[in-house]
Amino acid sequence: MDAYNAFPGNLILAINPRVPFTNIGLFRNQQLVFLKKVVHPESDRKKFSKYAEETDYRTEQIMKELTTNELPVEDIRVVISRGGLVRPVHAGVYRVNNTMFKDLEAGVSGEDVVNLGGLIAHQISAQIPGSSAYVADPVVVDEYEEIAKVSGHPEFVRRSVFHALEQKAVARKYAKTVQKKYEELNLIVAHMGNGITVGAHKKGFVIDANQGLDGDGPFSPSRTGSVPIGDLINLCYSGKYTHEELYAMITVDGGLFSYLGVHDGYSADHMAANGDEKATFYMRAMAYQVAKTIGAMYAVLCGEADAIILTGGLVNSAVFMEELQMRIKSIAPVHTYPHEDDVEALALNGYYILQGEIPAEEYYPD
């Protein structure tokens, strides 16, 4: 306990759930006190049929981690996580109210591990008197211009689902380096991890982006991105796959996994670096598709882009970045942030809430 006595009161617990683990960070103001990757073995996760069912299990593991390390849990005032697939909202920090909790449980806008964030934050906060649960910049932040929502058929409306937290955090970080406000810049931001989204940021608003969850834009380590629609329709009626199998093919078992059998860019890059020509080809193909999407966002901004910002784990891949930068270098100056930290970005939003620098938004009141 002595190691943490220097960090009394007003602590912030940041939570970022991923499929096999949950990253947690404990902060006092903006200073990191404790960081841990809480691993969830597949043997445990396979007991649950959907992500929401893992809420109590993951909450228990996180609380156990905090208490085992003798952290001052009673001093936590803000529990903040990534925002999940709730109903569309504008950018901001939202209190996890009953309506949000129910929407996350039901997967009202889709089923994904990110939905666990608000659920876990709510459950942890309920165990700590004086604390409150929040989510920051949910993945469904919708700042699209109306023209961007047109798909080509009235049965389909383009939805805003992208890495809002990560993209806005790195865009604001870049703005500080050039001594400007985020709201003064036009930026193209690509977050490139297990999922890939590219956003057109116009004077502080993301007016368009590819919907990276279930089939729009470049393929990624786990997701298929855009596929030929006619072929997809034929596959749906082929009798070869169930609805669940097809959806998994698009969202978690596509991309590099379908070609190489690995779910992450690090493994594929390691294969390429060791002379695997197939891995090299598909890493370059993925970069090619990201470049096309960046070019599309350049058109959205009418050719007025102050910078292209690249962030996420794939920035560390030499073969991927060589192909990507070759194709986009003439569009606008390129800046890379390979180690953008979701937990740090969440904690910063929690700090702003504690300091009263930003308001806590209310999500669709009950």
RASULCOR-V147609 format. One record per pair of residues at least 24 apart in sequence whose C-alpha atoms are under 10 Angstrom apart, sorted by the first residue. I is the first residue (numbers start at 0). J is the second residue. D is the distance in whole Angstrom. If there is no record, write none. Layout:
BEGIN
I,J,D / I,J,D
END
This chain:
BEGIN
0,68,8 / 0,69,5 / 0,70,7 / 0,71,8 / 1,69,9 / 1,70,10 / 2,32,9 / 2,69,9 / 2,70,9 / 3,32,7 / 3,33,9 / 3,68,10 / 3,69,8 / 3,70,7 / 3,71,8 / 4,70,9 / 4,71,8 / 5,32,9 / 6,30,9 / 6,31,10 / 6,32,7 / 6,70,10 / 6,71,9 / 6,74,9 / 7,71,8 / 7,73,10 / 7,74,7 / 7,75,9 / 8,71,8 / 8,72,10 / 8,73,8 / 8,74,5 / 8,75,7 / 8,76,8 / 9,73,9 / 9,74,6 / 9,75,6 / 9,76,5 / 9,77,8 / 9,129,10 / 9,130,9 / 9,350,9 / 9,353,8 / 10,71,9 / 10,72,8 / 10,73,9 / 10,74,6 / 10,75,4 / 10,76,6 / 10,77,7 / 10,78,9 / 10,130,9 / 10,346,10 / 10,349,9 / 10,350,9 / 10,353,9 / 11,72,10 / 11,74,9 / 11,75,6 / 11,76,6 / 11,77,5 / 11,78,6 / 11,79,7 / 11,130,9 / 11,345,9 / 11,346,6 / 11,347,9 / 11,348,10 / 11,349,6 / 11,350,7 / 11,353,9 / 12,72,9 / 12,75,7 / 12,76,8 / 12,77,6 / 12,78,5 / 12,79,6 / 12,80,8 / 12,120,9 / 12,123,10 / 12,124,10 / 12,132,10 / 12,342,9 / 12,345,9 / 12,346,7 / 12,349,8 / 13,77,8 / 13,78,6 / 13,79,5 / 13,80,6 / 13,81,9 / 13,116,10 / 13,120,9 / 13,133,10 / 13,134,10 / 13,341,9 / 13,342,6 / 13,343,8 / 13,344,9 / 13,345,6 / 13,346,6 / 13,347,9 / 13,348,10 / 13,349,8 / 14,61,9 / 14,78,8 / 14,79,6 / 14,80,5 / 14,81,7 / 14,115,10 / 14,116,7 / 14,117,9 / 14,119,8 / 14,120,7 / 14,134,9 / 14,341,9 / 14,342,6 / 14,343,10 / 14,345,8 / 14,346,9 / 15,79,9 / 15,80,6 / 15,81,6 / 15,82,9 / 15,112,10 / 15,113,8 / 15,115,9 / 15,116,6 / 15,117,10 / 15,119,10 / 15,120,10 / 15,340,10 / 15,341,7 / 15,342,6 / 15,345,9 / 16,57,9 / 16,80,8 / 16,81,8 / 16,112,7 / 16,113,6 / 16,114,8 / 16,115,7 / 16,116,6 / 16,117,10 / 16,119,9 / 17,111,9 / 17,112,6 / 17,113,7 / 17,115,9 / 17,116,9 / 18,44,9 / 18,50,9 / 18,111,9 / 18,112,6 / 18,113,9 / 18,115,10 / 19,43,10 / 19,44,8 / 19,112,10 / 20,57,9 / 21,57,8 / 21,58,10 / 21,60,10 / 21,61,8 / 21,115,10 / 21,116,9 / 22,61,9 / 22,341,9 / 22,342,7 / 23,61,8 / 23,64,10 / 23,65,10 / 23,79,10 / 23,80,9 / 23,341,10 / 23,342,7 / 23,343,10 / 24,341,10 / 24,342,6 / 24,343,8 / 24,345,9 / 24,346,8 / 25,65,9 / 25,70,9 / 25,71,10 / 25,72,10 / 25,75,9 / 25,77,10 / 25,78,9 / 25,342,9 / 25,343,10 / 25,346,8 / 26,75,9 / 26,77,10 / 26,342,10 / 26,343,9 / 26,346,7 / 26,347,9 / 26,349,9 / 26,350,9 / 27,74,10 / 27,75,9 / 27,346,9 / 27,350,8 / 28,346,8 / 28,347,8 / 28,349,8 / 28,350,6 / 28,351,9 / 28,353,8 / 28,354,9 / 29,343,8 / 29,344,10 / 29,346,7 / 29,347,6 / 29,348,10 / 29,349,9 / 29,350,7 / 29,351,10 / 30,343,9 / 30,346,9 / 30,347,10 / 31,342,10 / 31,343,8 / 31,346,9 / 32,70,9 / 33,65,9 / 33,68,9 / 33,70,8 / 34,342,9 / 35,61,9 / 35,64,8 / 35,65,9 / 36,61,10 / 36,64,10 / 37,61,7 / 37,64,8 / 49,104,10 / 49,106,10 / 49,110,8 / 49,111,9 / 49,112,9 / 50,103,10 / 50,104,9 / 50,106,9 / 50,110,7 / 50,111,7 / 50,112,6 / 50,113,9 / 50,114,8 / 50,115,7 / 51,103,8 / 51,104,5 / 51,105,8 / 51,106,8 / 51,110,9 / 51,111,9 / 51,112,8 / 51,113,10 / 51,114,7 / 51,115,6 / 51,116,10 / 51,118,8 / 51,119,9 / 52,104,8 / 52,115,9 / 52,118,10 / 53,112,9 / 53,115,8 / 53,118,10 / 53,119,9 / 54,104,9 / 54,114,10 / 54,115,6 / 54,116,9 / 54,117,10 / 54,118,6 / 54,119,6 / 54,120,9 / 54,121,10 / 54,122,8 / 55,118,9 / 55,119,7 / 55,122,8 / 55,123,9 / 56,119,9 / 57,115,9 / 57,118,10 / 57,119,7 / 57,122,10 / 58,115,10 / 58,118,9 / 58,119,6 / 58,120,8 / 58,121,10 / 58,122,7 / 58,123,6 / 59,119,9 / 59,122,9 / 59,123,9 / 61,119,9 / 61,123,9 / 62,123,8 / 62,126,9 / 72,126,10 / 72,127,7 / 72,128,10 / 73,126,9 / 73,127,6 / 73,128,7 / 73,129,8 / 73,130,9 / 74,127,8 / 74,128,9 / 74,129,9 / 74,130,8 / 75,124,9 / 75,127,7 / 75,128,9 / 75,129,8 / 75,130,6 / 75,131,9 / 76,124,8 / 76,127,8 / 76,128,8 / 76,129,6 / 76,130,4 / 76,131,6 / 76,132,9 / 76,349,9 / 76,353,8 / 77,120,9 / 77,124,8 / 77,127,10 / 77,129,9 / 77,130,6 / 77,131,5 / 77,132,6 / 77,133,7 / 77,346,9 / 77,348,10 / 77,349,6 / 77,350,8 / 77,352,8 / 77,353,8 / 78,116,10 / 78,117,9 / 78,119,9 / 78,120,6 / 78,121,8 / 78,122,10 / 78,123,7 / 78,124,6 / 78,127,10 / 78,130,7 / 78,131,6 / 78,132,5 / 78,133,6 / 78,134,8 / 78,345,10 / 78,346,9 / 78,349,8 / 79,116,8 / 79,117,8 / 79,119,9 / 79,120,6 / 79,121,9 / 79,124,9 / 79,131,8 / 79,132,6 / 79,133,5 / 79,134,5 / 79,135,7 / 79,342,9 / 79,345,6 / 79,346,7 / 79,347,10 / 79,348,8 / 79,349,6 / 80,113,9 / 80,114,10 / 80,115,9 / 80,116,5 / 80,117,6 / 80,118,9 / 80,119,8 / 80,120,6 / 80,121,10 / 80,132,8 / 80,133,6 / 80,134,5 / 80,135,7 / 80,136,9 / 80,137,9 / 80,341,9 / 80,342,8 / 80,344,10 / 80,345,6 / 80,346,9 / 80,348,10 / 80,349,9 / 81,113,7 / 81,114,8 / 81,115,9 / 81,116,6 / 81,117,7 / 81,120,10 / 81,133,9 / 81,134,5 / 81,135,6 / 81,136,7 / 81,137,6 / 81,138,8 / 81,162,10 / 81,163,9 / 81,164,7 / 81,165,10 / 81,341,8 / 81,342,9 / 81,344,10 / 81,345,7 / 82,113,7 / 82,114,7 / 82,115,9 / 82,116,6 / 82,117,6 / 82,118,10 / 82,133,8 / 82,134,5 / 82,135,6 / 82,136,6 / 82,137,4 / 82,138,6 / 82,139,8 / 82,140,9 / 82,162,10 / 82,163,9 / 82,164,8 / 83,107,10 / 83,108,9 / 83,109,9 / 83,110,9 / 83,111,8 / 83,112,8 / 83,113,5 / 83,114,4 / 83,115,7 / 83,116,7 / 83,117,7 / 83,118,9 / 83,134,8 / 83,135,9 / 83,136,9 / 83,137,5 / 83,138,6 / 83,139,7 / 83,140,10 / 83,160,10 / 84,108,5 / 84,109,6 / 84,110,7 / 84,111,7 / 84,112,9 / 84,113,7 / 84,114,6 / 84,115,10 / 84,137,7 / 84,138,6 / 84,139,6 / 84,140,10 / 84,160,8 / 85,109,8 / 85,110,10 / 85,114,8 / 85,117,10 / 85,137,8 / 85,138,8 / 85,139,7 / 85,140,9 / 85,362,9 / 86,137,9 / 86,138,10 / 86,139,7 / 86,140,9 / 86,141,10 / 86,362,9 / 86,363,9 / 87,137,9 / 87,138,9 / 87,139,5 / 87,140,6 / 87,141,6 / 87,142,9 / 87,158,9 / 87,159,8 / 87,160,9 / 87,362,10 / 88,136,9 / 88,137,8 / 88,138,9 / 88,139,6 / 88,140,5 / 88,141,6 / 88,142,8 / 88,159,10 / 88,360,10 / 88,362,8 / 88,363,9 / 89,136,8 / 89,137,9 / 89,139,8 / 89,140,5 / 89,141,6 / 89,142,6 / 89,143,10 / 89,204,10 / 89,360,10 / 90,135,8 / 90,136,5 / 90,137,7 / 90,138,9 / 90,139,9 / 90,140,5 / 90,141,8 / 90,142,8 / 90,163,8 / 90,164,9 / 90,167,9 / 90,204,9 / 90,205,10 / 90,360,9 / 91,134,9 / 91,135,6 / 91,136,5 / 91,137,8 / 91,140,8 / 91,163,10 / 91,164,9 / 91,348,9 / 91,357,8 / 91,358,8 / 91,359,8 / 91,360,7 / 91,361,10 / 92,133,7 / 92,134,6 / 92,135,4 / 92,136,6 / 92,137,8 / 92,345,10 / 92,348,7 / 92,349,8 / 92,351,9 / 92,352,8 / 92,357,8 / 92,358,7 / 92,359,6 / 92,360,6 / 92,361,9 / 92,362,9 / 93,117,10 / 93,132,9 / 93,133,5 / 93,134,5 / 93,135,6 / 93,136,8 / 93,137,9 / 93,358,9 / 93,359,5 / 93,360,5 / 93,361,6 / 93,362,6 / 93,363,10 / 94,121,9 / 94,131,8 / 94,132,6 / 94,133,4 / 94,134,7 / 94,135,9 / 94,358,10 / 94,359,6 / 94,360,6 / 94,361,6 / 94,362,7 / 95,120,8 / 95,121,6 / 95,124,10 / 95,131,8 / 95,132,6 / 95,133,5 / 95,134,7 / 95,359,10 / 95,360,10 / 95,361,8 / 95,362,7 / 96,121,8 / 96,131,10 / 96,132,8 / 96,133,9 / 96,361,8 / 96,362,7 / 96,363,9 / 96,364,8 / 96,365,8 / 97,121,9 / 97,362,9 / 97,363,10 / 97,364,8 / 97,365,7 / 98,361,10 / 98,362,7 / 98,363,7 / 98,364,7 / 98,365,6 / 99,134,10 / 99,361,10 / 99,362,7 / 99,363,8 / 99,364,9 / 99,365,9 / 108,139,9 / 108,158,10 / 108,160,9 / 109,212,9 / 109,213,9 / 110,212,10 / 110,250,10 / 111,212,9 / 111,250,9 / 111,251,10 / 113,137,9 / 113,138,9 / 114,138,10 / 132,349,10 / 133,345,10 / 133,348,10 / 133,349,8 / 133,352,9 / 133,359,8 / 133,360,9 / 134,164,10 / 134,345,8 / 134,348,9 / 134,349,9 / 134,359,10 / 134,360,10 / 135,163,9 / 135,164,7 / 135,344,9 / 135,345,7 / 135,346,10 / 135,347,10 / 135,348,7 / 135,349,8 / 135,359,10 / 135,360,10 / 136,162,9 / 136,163,6 / 136,164,5 / 136,165,9 / 136,166,10 / 136,167,8 / 136,168,10 / 136,345,9 / 136,348,9 / 137,161,9 / 137,162,8 / 137,163,6 / 137,164,7 / 138,162,6 / 138,163,5 / 138,164,7 / 138,165,10 / 138,210,10 / 138,212,10 / 139,163,8 / 139,210,10 / 140,164,9 / 140,204,10 / 140,205,9 / 141,204,9 / 141,205,8 / 141,206,8 / 141,207,9 / 141,208,10 / 142,200,10 / 142,203,10 / 142,204,6 / 142,205,6 / 142,206,5 / 142,207,8 / 142,208,10 / 143,199,10 / 143,204,8 / 143,205,6 / 143,206,4 / 143,207,5 / 143,208,8 / 144,204,9 / 144,205,9 / 144,206,5 / 144,207,7 / 145,206,9 / 145,207,10 / 146,206,9 / 146,207,9 / 147,206,7 / 147,207,6 / 147,208,9 / 147,299,9 / 148,206,10 / 148,207,8 / 157,207,10 / 157,208,10 / 157,209,9 / 157,210,8 / 157,215,10 / 158,207,10 / 158,208,9 / 158,209,9 / 158,210,7 / 159,205,9 / 159,206,9 / 159,207,8 / 159,208,7 / 159,209,8 / 159,210,6 / 159,211,9 / 159,212,10 / 160,196,9 / 160,207,10 / 160,208,8 / 160,209,8 / 160,210,5 / 160,211,7 / 160,212,7 / 160,213,9 / 161,190,9 / 161,194,9 / 161,195,8 / 161,196,6 / 161,197,8 / 161,198,8 / 161,205,10 / 161,207,10 / 161,208,7 / 161,209,7 / 161,210,6 / 161,211,6 / 161,212,8 / 162,188,10 / 162,189,9 / 162,190,7 / 162,191,9 / 162,192,10 / 162,194,9 / 162,195,8 / 162,196,6 / 162,197,9 / 162,198,9 / 162,208,10 / 162,210,9 / 162,211,9 / 162,212,10 / 163,190,9 / 163,196,9 / 163,198,9 / 163,205,9 / 163,208,10 / 164,341,8 / 164,344,7 / 164,345,8 / 164,348,10 / 165,189,9 / 165,190,7 / 165,310,8 / 165,311,9 / 165,339,7 / 165,340,8 / 165,341,6 / 165,342,10 / 165,344,7 / 165,345,9 / 166,190,6 / 166,196,9 / 166,197,9 / 166,198,8 / 166,200,9 / 166,205,9 / 166,308,9 / 166,309,9 / 166,310,8 / 166,311,10 / 166,339,10 / 167,198,10 / 167,200,9 / 167,203,9 / 167,204,9 / 167,205,9 / 167,344,9 / 168,339,8 / 168,340,9 / 168,341,9 / 168,343,10 / 168,344,6 / 168,345,9 / 168,347,9 / 168,348,10 / 169,308,8 / 169,309,9 / 169,310,8 / 169,335,10 / 169,336,8 / 169,339,7 / 169,340,9 / 169,344,9 / 170,200,8 / 170,203,9 / 170,306,10 / 170,307,10 / 170,308,7 / 170,309,10 / 170,310,10 / 171,203,9 / 172,336,10 / 172,339,10 / 173,306,9 / 173,308,8 / 173,334,8 / 173,335,10 / 173,336,9 / 183,305,10 / 184,303,10 / 184,304,8 / 184,305,6 / 184,306,9 / 185,297,10 / 185,300,7 / 185,302,10 / 185,303,7 / 185,304,5 / 185,305,5 / 185,306,7 / 185,307,9 / 186,296,9 / 186,297,9 / 186,300,8 / 186,303,9 / 186,304,5 / 186,305,6 / 186,306,5 / 186,307,6 / 186,308,7 / 186,331,9 / 187,292,10 / 187,293,7 / 187,294,9 / 187,295,10 / 187,296,7 / 187,297,7 / 187,299,10 / 187,300,9 / 187,303,10 / 187,304,7 / 187,305,8 / 187,306,6 / 187,307,5 / 187,308,6 / 187,309,9 / 187,331,9 / 187,333,9 / 188,293,8 / 188,296,9 / 188,306,8 / 188,307,6 / 188,308,5 / 188,309,6 / 188,310,8 / 188,333,10 / 188,334,10 / 188,335,10 / 189,289,8 / 189,290,10 / 189,292,9 / 189,293,8 / 189,307,8 / 189,308,6 / 189,309,5 / 189,310,6 / 189,311,8 / 189,335,10 / 190,308,8 / 190,309,6 / 190,310,5 / 190,311,5 / 190,312,9 / 190,313,9 / 190,314,9 / 190,336,10 / 190,337,10 / 190,339,9 / 191,219,8 / 191,220,9 / 191,264,9 / 191,286,10 / 191,289,9 / 191,309,7 / 191,310,6 / 191,311,5 / 191,312,6 / 191,313,6 / 191,314,7 / 191,337,9 / 192,219,7 / 192,220,7 / 192,221,9 / 192,263,8 / 192,264,7 / 192,265,10 / 192,310,8 / 192,311,5 / 192,312,5 / 192,313,6 / 192,314,9 / 193,218,10 / 193,219,6 / 193,220,5 / 193,221,6 / 193,222,8 / 193,251,9 / 193,254,9 / 193,255,10 / 193,262,7 / 193,263,6 / 193,264,7 / 193,311,9 / 193,312,8 / 193,313,9 / 194,218,8 / 194,219,5 / 194,220,7 / 194,221,7 / 194,222,7 / 194,223,10 / 194,224,9 / 194,250,9 / 194,251,9 / 194,254,9 / 194,263,10 / 194,311,10 / 195,219,6 / 195,220,9 / 195,221,9 / 195,222,9 / 195,224,9 / 195,285,10 / 195,289,8 / 195,310,10 / 195,311,9 / 195,313,10 / 196,224,10 / 196,289,9 / 196,292,9 / 196,293,10 / 197,289,8 / 197,290,10 / 197,292,7 / 197,293,7 / 197,295,9 / 197,296,8 / 197,307,10 / 197,308,10 / 197,309,9 / 198,292,9 / 198,293,8 / 198,295,10 / 198,296,7 / 198,297,10 / 198,299,10 / 198,308,10 / 199,293,9 / 199,295,9 / 199,296,5 / 199,297,7 / 199,298,9 / 199,299,7 / 199,300,7 / 199,304,9 / 199,307,10 / 200,296,9 / 200,299,10 / 200,300,8 / 200,304,9 / 201,299,9 / 201,300,7 / 201,303,9 / 201,304,9 / 206,296,9 / 206,299,8 / 206,300,9 / 207,295,10 / 207,296,7 / 207,299,7 / 207,300,9 / 208,292,9 / 208,293,10 / 208,295,9 / 208,296,7 / 208,299,10 / 209,292,8 / 209,293,10 / 209,295,10 / 209,296,9 / 211,250,9 / 212,249,8 / 212,250,6 / 212,251,9 / 213,246,8 / 213,247,9 / 213,248,9 / 213,249,6 / 213,250,5 / 213,251,9 / 214,246,10 / 214,249,6 / 214,250,8 / 215,292,10 / 216,288,7 / 216,289,8 / 216,291,9 / 216,292,6 / 216,293,10 / 217,254,9 / 217,284,9 / 217,285,7 / 217,286,8 / 217,287,8 / 217,288,5 / 217,289,5 / 217,290,9 / 217,291,8 / 217,292,7 / 217,293,10 / 218,249,10 / 218,250,10 / 218,253,8 / 218,254,5 / 218,255,8 / 218,281,10 / 218,284,9 / 218,285,6 / 218,286,9 / 218,287,10 / 218,288,7 / 218,289,8 / 219,250,10 / 219,251,10 / 219,253,8 / 219,254,5 / 219,255,6 / 219,256,9 / 219,262,9 / 219,263,9 / 219,264,8 / 219,282,9 / 219,285,7 / 219,286,9 / 219,288,9 / 219,289,9 / 219,313,10 / 220,251,9 / 220,252,9 / 220,253,7 / 220,254,5 / 220,255,4 / 220,256,6 / 220,257,9 / 220,258,10 / 220,259,9 / 220,260,10 / 220,261,8 / 220,262,5 / 220,263,5 / 220,264,6 / 220,265,9 / 220,266,10 / 220,267,9 / 220,282,9 / 220,285,9 / 220,313,9 / 221,247,10 / 221,248,9 / 221,249,8 / 221,250,7 / 221,251,5 / 221,252,6 / 221,253,5 / 221,254,5 / 221,255,6 / 221,256,6 / 221,257,8 / 221,260,10 / 221,261,8 / 221,262,6 / 221,263,7 / 221,264,9 / 222,247,9 / 222,248,8 / 222,249,6 / 222,250,5 / 222,251,6 / 222,252,7 / 222,253,4 / 222,254,5 / 222,255,8 / 222,256,8 / 222,257,9 / 222,262,9 / 223,247,10 / 223,248,7 / 223,249,5 / 223,250,7 / 223,251,8 / 223,252,8 / 223,253,5 / 223,254,5 / 223,255,8 / 223,256,9 / 223,257,9 / 224,249,7 / 224,250,9 / 224,253,8 / 224,254,8 / 224,285,10 / 224,288,9 / 225,249,9 / 225,288,10 / 254,281,9 / 254,285,8 / 255,281,7 / 255,282,8 / 255,285,8 / 263,312,9 / 263,313,9 / 264,312,7 / 264,313,6 / 264,314,10 / 264,315,9 / 264,316,8 / 264,319,9 / 265,312,8 / 265,313,7 / 265,315,8 / 265,316,7 / 266,316,10 / 267,316,9 / 267,319,10 / 268,313,9 / 268,315,9 / 268,316,6 / 268,317,8 / 268,318,7 / 268,319,8 / 269,316,9 / 269,317,10 / 269,318,10 / 271,316,9 / 271,317,9 / 271,318,8 / 271,319,10 / 272,316,9 / 272,317,8 / 272,318,8 / 278,318,10 / 279,318,7 / 279,319,8 / 280,318,9 / 280,319,10 / 281,319,9 / 282,313,10 / 282,316,9 / 282,317,10 / 282,318,7 / 282,319,5 / 282,320,9 / 282,322,9 / 282,323,10 / 283,318,7 / 283,319,6 / 283,320,9 / 283,321,8 / 283,322,6 / 283,323,8 / 284,319,9 / 284,322,9 / 284,323,10 / 285,319,8 / 285,322,9 / 285,323,9 / 286,313,10 / 286,318,9 / 286,319,6 / 286,320,7 / 286,321,9 / 286,322,6 / 286,323,5 / 286,324,9 / 286,325,10 / 286,326,9 / 287,319,9 / 287,322,7 / 287,323,6 / 287,324,10 / 287,325,10 / 287,326,8 / 287,327,10 / 288,323,9 / 289,322,10 / 289,323,7 / 289,326,10 / 289,327,10 / 290,322,9 / 290,323,6 / 290,324,8 / 290,325,9 / 290,326,6 / 290,327,6 / 290,328,10 / 291,323,10 / 291,326,9 / 291,327,9 / 293,323,10 / 293,326,10 / 293,327,8 / 293,330,9 / 294,326,9 / 294,327,8 / 294,330,8 / 297,330,8 / 297,331,9 / 302,330,8 / 302,331,9 / 303,330,9 / 303,331,9 / 304,330,8 / 304,331,6 / 304,332,9 / 305,330,10 / 305,331,6 / 305,332,7 / 305,333,9 / 306,330,9 / 306,331,5 / 306,332,5 / 306,333,6 / 306,334,7 / 307,331,6 / 307,332,6 / 307,333,5 / 307,334,6 / 307,335,8 / 308,332,9 / 308,333,6 / 308,334,5 / 308,335,6 / 308,336,7 / 309,333,7 / 309,334,6 / 309,335,5 / 309,336,6 / 309,337,8 / 309,339,10 / 310,334,9 / 310,335,6 / 310,336,5 / 310,337,5 / 310,338,7 / 310,339,6 / 310,340,10 / 311,335,9 / 311,336,7 / 311,337,5 / 311,338,6 / 311,339,6 / 311,340,9 / 311,341,10 / 312,336,9 / 312,337,6 / 312,338,7 / 312,339,9 / 313,337,8 / 313,338,10 / 314,338,9
END
